Amino acid sequence: MADNGSDSSATRKELNRQMRMAVKRFDLSESDGEAWAFLCECGDEACQEWVTLPVTSYEALQRADEPILAPGHALSDGQKSRRKARRLVDDAKALEAQAEVQVKRAKRNVRKKDPG
């Protein structure tokens, strides 16, 4: 597999997410376990492989932050590092947003207790 950057993998991941949202939005028989085609997220720009998965399997991979990979495809060490870095950045942003909410809440509480 060529390590041609994370852009291709991120784009494929977003396309797969949009595919999943379309299945949900249009209620396209996701409940009966019907399989849908998703793009391989190996990151090789030349990869044209599709992976057929039930929506429940796709969602399990997403919850585990695992890529959708065609048989025999793998992520390079660089791609794994970039995925981990993106996950850490996302986690840091979420923590920062939570901290901002807590600071605002604390300021409101101080104002409520201090009538002056």
VMD Tcl script that builds the backbone (N, CA, C; Angstrom):
set m [mol new atoms 348]
animate dup $m
set s [atomselect $m all]
$s set {name element resname resid chain x y z} {
  {N N MET 1 A 0.833 -1.181 0.000}
  {CA C MET 1 A 0.000 0.000 0.000}
  {C C MET 1 A 0.880 1.248 0.000}
  {N N ALA 2 A 0.586 2.171 -0.810}
  {CA C ALA 2 A 1.313 3.435 -0.805}
  {C C ALA 2 A 0.772 4.317 0.300}
  {N N ASP 3 A 1.653 5.034 0.977}
  {CA C ASP 3 A 1.241 5.943 2.040}
  {C C ASP 3 A 1.114 7.330 1.449}
  {N N ASN 4 A 0.006 7.564 0.774}
  {CA C ASN 4 A -0.180 8.828 0.059}
  {C C ASN 4 A -0.933 9.849 0.879}
  {N N GLY 5 A -0.767 9.819 2.177}
  {CA C GLY 5 A -1.354 10.848 3.024}
  {C C GLY 5 A -2.702 10.471 3.555}
  {N N SER 6 A -3.122 11.263 4.512}
  {CA C SER 6 A -4.375 10.975 5.197}
  {C C SER 6 A -5.569 11.613 4.507}
  {N N ASP 7 A -5.344 12.523 3.546}
  {CA C ASP 7 A -6.466 13.189 2.897}
  {C C ASP 7 A -7.401 12.186 2.241}
  {N N SER 8 A -6.840 11.241 1.509}
  {CA C SER 8 A -7.647 10.245 0.820}
  {C C SER 8 A -8.443 9.414 1.816}
  {N N SER 9 A -7.800 8.974 2.868}
  {CA C SER 9 A -8.470 8.163 3.878}
  {C C SER 9 A -9.566 8.959 4.582}
  {N N ALA 10 A -9.278 10.210 4.925}
  {CA C ALA 10 A -10.267 11.056 5.599}
  {C C ALA 10 A -11.453 11.329 4.676}
  {N N THR 11 A -11.181 11.545 3.395}
  {CA C THR 11 A -12.251 11.786 2.434}
  {C C THR 11 A -13.127 10.557 2.288}
  {N N ARG 12 A -12.508 9.394 2.230}
  {CA C ARG 12 A -13.267 8.150 2.109}
  {C C ARG 12 A -14.100 7.914 3.363}
  {N N LYS 13 A -13.514 8.195 4.524}
  {CA C LYS 13 A -14.238 8.025 5.782}
  {C C LYS 13 A -15.469 8.934 5.793}
  {N N GLU 14 A -15.313 10.179 5.332}
  {CA C GLU 14 A -16.441 11.114 5.285}
  {C C GLU 14 A -17.486 10.638 4.278}
  {N N LEU 15 A -17.059 10.142 3.133}
  {CA C LEU 15 A -17.993 9.625 2.139}
  {C C LEU 15 A -18.780 8.452 2.720}
  {N N ASN 16 A -18.092 7.567 3.421}
  {CA C ASN 16 A -18.765 6.434 4.054}
  {C C ASN 16 A -19.767 6.910 5.101}
  {N N ARG 17 A -19.397 7.946 5.853}
  {CA C ARG 17 A -20.313 8.500 6.858}
  {C C ARG 17 A -21.562 9.056 6.178}
  {N N GLN 18 A -21.362 9.741 5.046}
  {CA C GLN 18 A -22.494 10.291 4.304}
  {C C GLN 18 A -23.389 9.170 3.760}
  {N N MET 19 A -22.762 8.077 3.331}
  {CA C MET 19 A -23.518 6.916 2.843}
  {C C MET 19 A -24.393 6.371 3.972}
  {N N ARG 20 A -23.815 6.251 5.142}
  {CA C ARG 20 A -24.562 5.747 6.295}
  {C C ARG 20 A -25.722 6.686 6.630}
  {N N MET 21 A -25.466 7.999 6.581}
  {CA C MET 21 A -26.512 8.964 6.886}
  {C C MET 21 A -27.650 8.877 5.862}
  {N N ALA 22 A -27.325 8.614 4.611}
  {CA C ALA 22 A -28.355 8.472 3.584}
  {C C ALA 22 A -29.222 7.251 3.863}
  {N N VAL 23 A -28.600 6.163 4.271}
  {CA C VAL 23 A -29.358 4.957 4.612}
  {C C VAL 23 A -30.340 5.284 5.737}
  {N N LYS 24 A -29.852 6.001 6.746}
  {CA C LYS 24 A -30.702 6.358 7.881}
  {C C LYS 24 A -31.770 7.375 7.472}
  {N N ARG 25 A -31.374 8.409 6.747}
  {CA C ARG 25 A -32.288 9.493 6.365}
  {C C ARG 25 A -33.457 8.978 5.538}
  {N N PHE 26 A -33.166 8.085 4.621}
  {CA C PHE 26 A -34.209 7.605 3.727}
  {C C PHE 26 A -34.791 6.267 4.185}
  {N N ASP 27 A -34.416 5.841 5.403}
  {CA C ASP 27 A -34.938 4.612 5.993}
  {C C ASP 27 A -34.857 3.461 4.994}
  {N N LEU 28 A -33.672 3.270 4.447}
  {CA C LEU 28 A -33.468 2.267 3.399}
  {C C LEU 28 A -33.215 0.883 3.983}
  {N N SER 29 A -34.199 0.342 4.621}
  {CA C SER 29 A -34.218 -1.032 5.142}
  {C C SER 29 A -32.945 -1.420 5.871}
  {N N GLU 30 A -32.497 -0.557 6.799}
  {CA C GLU 30 A -31.306 -0.896 7.571}
  {C C GLU 30 A -31.603 -1.925 8.646}
  {N N SER 31 A -32.850 -2.076 9.009}
  {CA C SER 31 A -33.187 -2.958 10.127}
  {C C SER 31 A -33.121 -4.438 9.779}
  {N N ASP 32 A -33.228 -4.785 8.513}
  {CA C ASP 32 A -33.233 -6.204 8.170}
  {C C ASP 32 A -31.829 -6.756 7.919}
  {N N GLY 33 A -30.795 -6.000 8.270}
  {CA C GLY 33 A -29.432 -6.487 8.131}
  {C C GLY 33 A -28.898 -6.418 6.715}
  {N N GLU 34 A -29.582 -5.693 5.844}
  {CA C GLU 34 A -29.114 -5.569 4.470}
  {C C GLU 34 A -27.723 -4.944 4.455}
  {N N ALA 35 A -26.868 -5.453 3.590}
  {CA C ALA 35 A -25.492 -4.954 3.504}
  {C C ALA 35 A -25.417 -3.798 2.511}
  {N N TRP 36 A -24.496 -2.880 2.805}
  {CA C TRP 36 A -24.257 -1.718 1.970}
  {C C TRP 36 A -22.782 -1.669 1.610}
  {N N ALA 37 A -22.470 -1.027 0.491}
  {CA C ALA 37 A -21.080 -0.925 0.048}
  {C C ALA 37 A -20.457 0.354 0.593}
  {N N PHE 38 A -19.271 0.202 1.184}
  {CA C PHE 38 A -18.505 1.323 1.713}
  {C C PHE 38 A -17.120 1.267 1.085}
  {N N LEU 39 A -16.508 2.421 0.923}
  {CA C LEU 39 A -15.162 2.478 0.340}
  {C C LEU 39 A -14.107 2.032 1.349}
  {N N CYS 40 A -13.112 1.320 0.856}
  {CA C CYS 40 A -11.969 0.943 1.683}
  {C C CYS 40 A -11.263 2.224 2.130}
  {N N GLU 41 A -10.889 2.275 3.398}
  {CA C GLU 41 A -10.246 3.450 3.964}
  {C C GLU 41 A -8.749 3.220 4.223}
  {N N CYS 42 A -8.115 2.424 3.351}
  {CA C CYS 42 A -6.707 2.088 3.565}
  {C C CYS 42 A -5.778 3.276 3.339}
  {N N GLY 43 A -6.250 4.300 2.641}
  {CA C GLY 43 A -5.428 5.482 2.414}
  {C C GLY 43 A -4.642 5.456 1.121}
  {N N ASP 44 A -4.635 4.331 0.427}
  {CA C ASP 44 A -3.952 4.254 -0.868}
  {C C ASP 44 A -4.845 4.939 -1.900}
  {N N GLU 45 A -4.356 6.043 -2.473}
  {CA C GLU 45 A -5.177 6.814 -3.416}
  {C C GLU 45 A -5.596 5.997 -4.632}
  {N N ALA 46 A -4.848 4.951 -4.959}
  {CA C ALA 46 A -5.188 4.123 -6.112}
  {C C ALA 46 A -6.219 3.044 -5.765}
  {N N CYS 47 A -6.527 2.883 -4.496}
  {CA C CYS 47 A -7.458 1.836 -4.068}
  {C C CYS 47 A -8.867 2.163 -4.542}
  {N N GLN 48 A -9.490 1.206 -5.193}
  {CA C GLN 48 A -10.868 1.349 -5.669}
  {C C GLN 48 A -11.777 0.280 -5.072}
  {N N GLU 49 A -11.329 -0.330 -3.975}
  {CA C GLU 49 A -12.065 -1.443 -3.375}
  {C C GLU 49 A -13.273 -0.959 -2.578}
  {N N TRP 50 A -14.342 -1.712 -2.685}
  {CA C TRP 50 A -15.548 -1.477 -1.900}
  {C C TRP 50 A -15.687 -2.625 -0.915}
  {N N VAL 51 A -16.196 -2.329 0.245}
  {CA C VAL 51 A -16.390 -3.334 1.288}
  {C C VAL 51 A -17.885 -3.384 1.591}
  {N N THR 52 A -18.461 -4.565 1.488}
  {CA C THR 52 A -19.885 -4.729 1.751}
  {C C THR 52 A -20.078 -5.120 3.208}
  {N N LEU 53 A -20.844 -4.284 3.924}
  {CA C LEU 53 A -21.076 -4.500 5.359}
  {C C LEU 53 A -22.523 -4.197 5.710}
  {N N PRO 54 A -23.057 -4.927 6.674}
  {CA C PRO 54 A -24.329 -4.491 7.244}
  {C C PRO 54 A -24.091 -3.166 7.979}
  {N N VAL 55 A -25.095 -2.334 8.051}
  {CA C VAL 55 A -24.964 -1.037 8.713}
  {C C VAL 55 A -24.496 -1.212 10.159}
  {N N THR 56 A -24.964 -2.254 10.818}
  {CA C THR 56 A -24.565 -2.472 12.217}
  {C C THR 56 A -23.061 -2.725 12.328}
  {N N SER 57 A -22.488 -3.427 11.369}
  {CA C SER 57 A -21.037 -3.662 11.381}
  {C C SER 57 A -20.278 -2.368 11.116}
  {N N TYR 58 A -20.787 -1.566 10.185}
  {CA C TYR 58 A -20.176 -0.258 9.915}
  {C C TYR 58 A -20.175 0.585 11.192}
  {N N GLU 59 A -21.311 0.632 11.869}
  {CA C GLU 59 A -21.410 1.444 13.087}
  {C C GLU 59 A -20.475 0.942 14.177}
  {N N ALA 60 A -20.318 -0.371 14.295}
  {CA C ALA 60 A -19.397 -0.932 15.288}
  {C C ALA 60 A -17.960 -0.507 14.987}
  {N N LEU 61 A -17.572 -0.518 13.713}
  {CA C LEU 61 A -16.233 -0.065 13.339}
  {C C LEU 61 A -16.047 1.410 13.666}
  {N N GLN 62 A -17.069 2.209 13.415}
  {CA C GLN 62 A -16.976 3.645 13.700}
  {C C GLN 62 A -16.841 3.900 15.201}
  {N N ARG 63 A -17.641 3.193 16.002}
  {CA C ARG 63 A -17.557 3.371 17.459}
  {C C ARG 63 A -16.170 2.994 17.978}
  {N N ALA 64 A -15.566 1.981 17.370}
  {CA C ALA 64 A -14.234 1.530 17.782}
  {C C ALA 64 A -13.134 2.352 17.121}
  {N N ASP 65 A -13.510 3.324 16.289}
  {CA C ASP 65 A -12.585 4.151 15.521}
  {C C ASP 65 A -11.632 3.282 14.694}
  {N N GLU 66 A -12.203 2.265 14.092}
  {CA C GLU 66 A -11.444 1.373 13.217}
  {C C GLU 66 A -11.791 1.687 11.766}
  {N N PRO 67 A -10.815 1.642 10.877}
  {CA C PRO 67 A -11.102 1.916 9.463}
  {C C PRO 67 A -11.801 0.735 8.803}
  {N N ILE 68 A -12.517 1.025 7.744}
  {CA C ILE 68 A -13.097 -0.022 6.904}
  {C C ILE 68 A -12.008 -0.413 5.923}
  {N N LEU 69 A -11.620 -1.675 5.961}
  {CA C LEU 69 A -10.530 -2.137 5.100}
  {C C LEU 69 A -10.971 -3.331 4.269}
  {N N ALA 70 A -10.624 -3.300 2.991}
  {CA C ALA 70 A -10.862 -4.443 2.116}
  {C C ALA 70 A -9.932 -5.572 2.547}
  {N N PRO 71 A -10.293 -6.825 2.254}
  {CA C PRO 71 A -9.429 -7.952 2.615}
  {C C PRO 71 A -8.013 -7.750 2.072}
  {N N GLY 72 A -7.023 -7.952 2.934}
  {CA C GLY 72 A -5.619 -7.820 2.550}
  {C C GLY 72 A -5.084 -6.406 2.621}
  {N N HIS 73 A -5.931 -5.420 2.885}
  {CA C HIS 73 A -5.490 -4.028 2.983}
  {C C HIS 73 A -5.182 -3.696 4.440}
  {N N ALA 74 A -4.236 -2.811 4.626}
  {CA C ALA 74 A -3.841 -2.404 5.975}
  {C C ALA 74 A -3.422 -0.945 5.954}
  {N N LEU 75 A -3.397 -0.357 7.124}
  {CA C LEU 75 A -2.891 1.009 7.259}
  {C C LEU 75 A -1.392 0.958 7.492}
  {N N SER 76 A -0.676 1.911 6.944}
  {CA C SER 76 A 0.755 2.012 7.213}
  {C C SER 76 A 0.947 2.547 8.632}
  {N N ASP 77 A 2.156 2.452 9.147}
  {CA C ASP 77 A 2.437 3.001 10.477}
  {C C ASP 77 A 2.166 4.500 10.517}
  {N N GLY 78 A 2.502 5.201 9.427}
  {CA C GLY 78 A 2.250 6.638 9.358}
  {C C GLY 78 A 0.761 6.954 9.419}
  {N N GLN 79 A -0.031 6.166 8.700}
  {CA C GLN 79 A -1.477 6.376 8.717}
  {C C GLN 79 A -2.047 6.094 10.106}
  {N N LYS 80 A -1.555 5.044 10.748}
  {CA C LYS 80 A -2.011 4.740 12.109}
  {C C LYS 80 A -1.679 5.890 13.052}
  {N N SER 81 A -0.485 6.450 12.906}
  {CA C SER 81 A -0.079 7.581 13.751}
  {C C SER 81 A -0.957 8.794 13.501}
  {N N ARG 82 A -1.263 9.070 12.237}
  {CA C ARG 82 A -2.123 10.214 11.919}
  {C C ARG 82 A -3.530 10.020 12.464}
  {N N ARG 83 A -4.064 8.800 12.362}
  {CA C ARG 83 A -5.394 8.516 12.916}
  {C C ARG 83 A -5.397 8.757 14.421}
  {N N LYS 84 A -4.345 8.270 15.074}
  {CA C LYS 84 A -4.266 8.447 16.526}
  {C C LYS 84 A -4.153 9.934 16.870}
  {N N ALA 85 A -3.349 10.672 16.119}
  {CA C ALA 85 A -3.188 12.107 16.361}
  {C C ALA 85 A -4.515 12.835 16.163}
  {N N ARG 86 A -5.252 12.493 15.095}
  {CA C ARG 86 A -6.562 13.117 14.860}
  {C C ARG 86 A -7.513 12.827 16.013}
  {N N ARG 87 A -7.491 11.583 16.483}
  {CA C ARG 87 A -8.359 11.196 17.603}
  {C C ARG 87 A -7.994 11.987 18.856}
  {N N LEU 88 A -6.693 12.152 19.111}
  {CA C LEU 88 A -6.258 12.915 20.280}
  {C C LEU 88 A -6.644 14.385 20.171}
  {N N VAL 89 A -6.520 14.953 18.973}
  {CA C VAL 89 A -6.928 16.347 18.767}
  {C C VAL 89 A -8.431 16.480 19.000}
  {N N ASP 90 A -9.215 15.557 18.449}
  {CA C ASP 90 A -10.664 15.601 18.649}
  {C C ASP 90 A -11.018 15.492 20.128}
  {N N ASP 91 A -10.339 14.586 20.837}
  {CA C ASP 91 A -10.578 14.437 22.280}
  {C C ASP 91 A -10.213 15.716 23.025}
  {N N ALA 92 A -9.098 16.339 22.655}
  {CA C ALA 92 A -8.668 17.578 23.310}
  {C C ALA 92 A -9.677 18.695 23.065}
  {N N LYS 93 A -10.198 18.787 21.842}
  {CA C LYS 93 A -11.205 19.806 21.534}
  {C C LYS 93 A -12.475 19.577 22.348}
  {N N ALA 94 A -12.866 18.326 22.482}
  {CA C ALA 94 A -14.061 18.016 23.269}
  {C C ALA 94 A -13.849 18.382 24.737}
  {N N LEU 95 A -12.679 18.075 25.268}
  {CA C LEU 95 A -12.381 18.434 26.662}
  {C C LEU 95 A -12.349 19.945 26.851}
  {N N GLU 96 A -11.792 20.652 25.873}
  {CA C GLU 96 A -11.750 22.105 25.946}
  {C C GLU 96 A -13.171 22.684 25.956}
  {N N ALA 97 A -14.035 22.145 25.113}
  {CA C ALA 97 A -15.420 22.612 25.066}
  {C C ALA 97 A -16.133 22.321 26.382}
  {N N GLN 98 A -15.881 21.156 26.962}
  {CA C GLN 98 A -16.478 20.827 28.259}
  {C C GLN 98 A -15.982 21.775 29.337}
  {N N ALA 99 A -14.703 22.096 29.301}
  {CA C ALA 99 A -14.133 23.009 30.288}
  {C C ALA 99 A -14.766 24.393 30.160}
  {N N GLU 100 A -14.972 24.855 28.938}
  {CA C GLU 100 A -15.605 26.161 28.720}
  {C C GLU 100 A -17.015 26.182 29.297}
  {N N VAL 101 A -17.753 25.106 29.115}
  {CA C VAL 101 A -19.106 25.013 29.672}
  {C C VAL 101 A -19.049 25.082 31.198}
  {N N GLN 102 A -18.099 24.381 31.783}
  {CA C GLN 102 A -17.979 24.376 33.238}
  {C C GLN 102 A -17.598 25.755 33.774}
  {N N VAL 103 A -16.718 26.461 33.074}
  {CA C VAL 103 A -16.318 27.813 33.496}
  {C C VAL 103 A -17.526 28.744 33.436}
  {N N LYS 104 A -18.298 28.677 32.350}
  {CA C LYS 104 A -19.494 29.515 32.229}
  {C C LYS 104 A -20.497 29.191 33.333}
  {N N ARG 105 A -20.655 27.919 33.614}
  {CA C ARG 105 A -21.572 27.503 34.681}
  {C C ARG 105 A -21.096 28.037 36.028}
  {N N ALA 106 A -19.813 27.942 36.279}
  {CA C ALA 106 A -19.265 28.434 37.544}
  {C C ALA 106 A -19.453 29.941 37.668}
  {N N LYS 107 A -19.244 30.672 36.587}
  {CA C LYS 107 A -19.435 32.133 36.614}
  {C C LYS 107 A -20.896 32.484 36.889}
  {N N ARG 108 A -21.814 31.755 36.269}
  {CA C ARG 108 A -23.243 31.993 36.540}
  {C C ARG 108 A -23.574 31.733 38.002}
  {N N ASN 109 A -23.027 30.658 38.544}
  {CA C ASN 109 A -23.278 30.305 39.939}
  {C C ASN 109 A -22.723 31.359 40.889}
  {N N VAL 110 A -21.561 31.908 40.575}
  {CA C VAL 110 A -20.974 32.962 41.409}
  {C C VAL 110 A -21.870 34.193 41.386}
  {N N ARG 111 A -22.350 34.562 40.207}
  {CA C ARG 111 A -23.245 35.732 40.095}
  {C C ARG 111 A -24.540 35.519 40.864}
  {N N LYS 112 A -25.073 34.311 40.854}
  {CA C LYS 112 A -26.310 34.018 41.583}
  {C C LYS 112 A -26.103 34.160 43.090}
  {N N LYS 113 A -24.937 33.743 43.576}
  {CA C LYS 113 A -24.649 33.783 45.013}
  {C C LYS 113 A -24.275 35.177 45.470}
  {N N ASP 114 A -23.727 35.976 44.570}
  {CA C ASP 114 A -23.269 37.332 44.910}
  {C C ASP 114 A -24.272 38.341 44.346}
  {N N PRO 115 A -25.217 38.812 45.185}
  {CA C PRO 115 A -26.257 39.700 44.671}
  {C C PRO 115 A -25.723 41.072 44.266}
  {N N GLY 116 A -24.512 41.442 44.639}
  {CA C GLY 116 A -23.991 42.781 44.335}
  {C C GLY 116 A -23.226 42.770 43.109}
}
mol reanalyze $m
mol bondsrecalc $m
mol representation Tube
mol addrep $m
